[in-house]
């Protein structure tokens, strides 16, 4: 493990690192991060990173103390491999780009809504919505 594995570090407005790690989670391999409408931190994760049978999740952490609030999983609704880009839609749902698909989660309930875009060889780092 390298320094900083499985962590999220917060920086103060003056660009100085805070004294402690905000999040330290042994099952986290952060790939993208978004701030949720409720102010919490939402992170796509593939752990262990790069392994064929990695656990792929989206994890929500409390912004104040970094504790794990909940874990979003597809629960068999979709394949959900190699998650990357995260965005919140105007509908309040959470969207995650994964390999070959974009997956939606109902952020209020945490339920996986399934694949909303299926596109072979899709492997994007970002996701944007246009009106």
C-alpha positions in Angstrom: 0.0 0.0 0.0 1.2 3.5 -0.8 0.8 6.5 1.3 -2.8 7.8 1.0 -4.4 4.5 -0.1 -8.0 4.1 1.0 -8.3 7.7 2.1 -9.8 11.1 1.4 -7.9 14.1 2.7 -9.4 17.5 3.2 -7.7 20.8 2.5 -8.5 24.1 4.1 -9.3 27.2 2.0 -5.7 28.4 2.5 -4.5 25.3 0.6 -3.0 23.7 3.8 -3.8 20.1 4.5 -5.9 19.5 7.6 -4.2 17.6 10.3 -6.0 14.3 9.8 -7.6 12.2 7.0 -11.2 13.0 6.5 -12.0 9.4 5.4 -10.0 6.3 6.1 -11.9 3.2 4.8 -10.0 -0.1 4.1 -12.6 -1.0 1.4 -12.2 2.3 -0.5 -10.3 2.9 -3.7 -11.5 6.4 -4.7 -11.9 7.0 -8.4 -14.3 10.0 -8.6 -15.8 12.2 -5.9 -18.9 14.4 -5.9 -20.6 16.5 -3.2 -24.2 15.3 -2.7 -27.2 17.6 -2.4 -27.1 16.9 1.4 -23.5 18.0 1.6 -22.0 14.6 2.1 -19.2 13.2 0.0 -20.0 10.5 -2.6 -17.2 8.4 -4.1 -17.0 5.7 -6.8 -14.8 2.9 -5.7 -13.2 -0.3 -7.2 -11.5 -2.3 -4.4 -9.0 -3.7 -4.8 -8.2 -1.5 -7.7 -7.7 -3.2 -11.1 -8.6 -6.7 -9.9 -11.0 -8.7 -12.1 -13.4 -9.5 -9.2 -13.0 -6.1 -7.4 -15.9 -4.9 -5.2 -17.4 -2.0 -7.1 -19.5 0.4 -5.1 -20.4 4.1 -4.6 -19.8 5.1 -1.0 -21.3 8.0 0.9 -19.4 9.6 3.7 -20.4 12.3 6.2 -18.7 15.5 5.3 -18.2 16.6 9.0 -16.4 13.5 10.4 -15.8 11.2 7.4 -17.8 8.2 8.7 -19.3 5.9 6.2 -23.0 6.6 5.8 -24.0 4.0 3.3 -22.9 2.0 0.3 -24.7 2.0 -3.1 -24.6 -1.4 -4.9 -26.3 -2.7 -8.0 -27.6 -5.8 -6.1 -27.8 -7.8 -9.3 -29.7 -5.2 -11.3 -26.7 -4.5 -13.5 -23.1 -5.6 -14.0 -21.5 -2.4 -12.6 -17.8 -2.9 -13.5 -15.0 -0.4 -13.2 -17.0 2.6 -11.9 -15.7 6.1 -12.6 -17.4 9.4 -13.1 -20.2 10.5 -10.8 -22.9 13.2 -11.2 -26.2 14.2 -9.7 -29.0 14.8 -12.2 -31.7 17.5 -11.9 -34.0 14.7 -10.9 -31.9 14.1 -7.7 -30.7 10.7 -8.9 -27.0 9.8 -8.7 -25.4 8.6 -12.0 -22.2 6.7 -12.3 -20.3 5.9 -15.5 -19.0 2.3 -15.5 -17.6 0.1 -18.1 -20.1 -0.3 -21.0 -22.9 1.6 -19.1 -24.2 4.5 -17.1 -26.0 3.4 -13.9 -28.6 5.3 -11.9 -29.3 5.2 -8.2 -32.2 6.8 -6.4 -30.1 8.9 -4.0 -33.0 9.3 -1.5 -33.5 5.5 -1.1 -30.1 4.2 -2.3 -31.9 1.8 -4.6 -30.2 1.0 -7.9 -32.4 2.0 -10.8 -30.4 0.0 -13.3 -28.6 0.9 -16.5 -29.8 4.0 -18.3 -27.2 4.0 -21.0 -25.7 0.8 -22.6 -22.8 1.5 -24.9 -20.2 -1.2 -25.7 -16.6 -0.1 -25.0 -17.8 2.9 -22.9 -15.2 3.6 -20.3 -15.6 7.3 -19.5 -14.2 9.3 -16.6 -16.8 12.0 -16.7 -20.5 12.5 -17.1 -22.3 15.7 -18.0 -26.0 16.6 -18.5 -27.3 19.1 -21.0 -30.7 20.7 -21.0 
